[in-house]
Amino acid sequence: MNNIAFAQLGRRYQYKYAEILFKENLLFKLYTDLWFPYELKKQFNLKIVKSIIERRNSNIPNDLVQSFNLLGAKLSYKQRNCEDINELSLLLTKYGEKFSAKQAKYKLADTIIGMCSESLEIFSLYKDKGKKTILIQYDSGDDEYIFSDEQNKFPEWKLSTFNRSEKYYSRIYKEWELADKIIVNSTWAKNMIVKQGACEKKVHIIPLVQEENSYLIENKPVNLKNPIKVLYVGSIVLRKGVQYLLEASKKLSDKKFEFHVIGSTNLSHSKLRLMYPNVIFHEHIPFSEVTQFYKNSDVLVFPSLSDGFGSVQVEAMTYGLPVIASTSCADVVEHAKSGFLIPPNNSIEIEKHLCFLENNREFLQQMKCNAKKRSKDFSLENISKKFIEILR
């Protein structure tokens, strides 16, 4: 293992895998679609400007980055105009092909690490040259059968589709075959893709990395009188299970709870406000602004019906937020210690555990401390050791 190329579209995981490789003196090149080479201290109010300047990792030297900015700009623009997940999956398939093909014009490393749906062509080339291929499968593959009944339960969410294209799945299945190793984020994701045909011996579990500087943030104490502030961060779609949190909000007094839901959706926010009057909805905002909600909240609810990991769980914990999470994602929450684990598709369980925290605020304060401690298990140092061990 001498040098390793890493390739990814977007800023997924804040380029942490590439950062680990650089710190271990293994990074040959980071290939990406959009990279902002300057570190700016000034704050910008324009969302589009913020989304651009966040496309960087200050710990990775610019001369080790090869970005295809025109491709990235086009992809970013078209992503914002996708109407559903099916259309998005077709777009990612198309641009995954383009991104993968562009890398073939450059000198090859000994090993290529790429993300699912965007690595097929470059993996084929590396295998032809007798080189190593490692795939990062960041989701659970084809898990759509899990959501098959949700549309019937929530007909008012008729615009919230979740069927990805056959081309998308065909592409990732071929990547599984070409990969020497497949890295997933959780036991849940491993079990899901093995059921779909991935070779179990190839699959290795590495949890996600969390930003180190967030551990320096002090816990905000629980107010004994104010309403409990409940936060959800993620896409407002049926697959994320947010509908069960919203149903629970209908039964909880607005004098005891304050609900904030952050995320993009195909439903209009005005319609959502009419459907769920106890909830304050916020459109998708830059990650740098989401941190203010973490700081000002008391608990995060992550009710996903299927998720490869669910990085917002760890993000929230670094700010001292316990998490009420479903069992259909990564094993982040320690039940009754740093949060609660509940079955998916269950608004009653969400309601019950929120009421328990509201009635036991001293216990909530202890959970906040435990959540902070738990988040350190996902530090760059800890995850780096696991990542490098698998590579070797």
Buried (B, 14 or more C-beta within 10 A) or exposed (E): EEBBBBBBBBBBBBBBBBBBBBBBEBBBBBBBBBBBEEEEEEEBEEEEEBBBBBBBBEBBEEEBBBBBBEBBEBBBEBBEEBEBBBBBBBBBBEBBBBBBEBBEEEEBBBBBBBBBBBBBBBBBBBBEEEBBBBBBBBBBBBBBEBBEEBBEEBEEBEEBBBEBBEBBBEBBBBBBEBBBBBBBBBEBBBEBBBEBEBEEEBBBBBBBBBBEEBBEBEBBEBEEEEBBBBBBBBBBBBBBBBBBBBBBBEEBEEEEBBBBBBBEBBBEBEBBEEBBEBBEBBEBBBBEEBBEBBBEBBBBBBBBBBBBBBBBBBBBBBBBBBBBBBEBBBBBBBEBBBBBBBEBBBBEBBBBBBBBBBEEBEBBBBBBEBBBBBBBBBBBEBBBEBBBEEBE
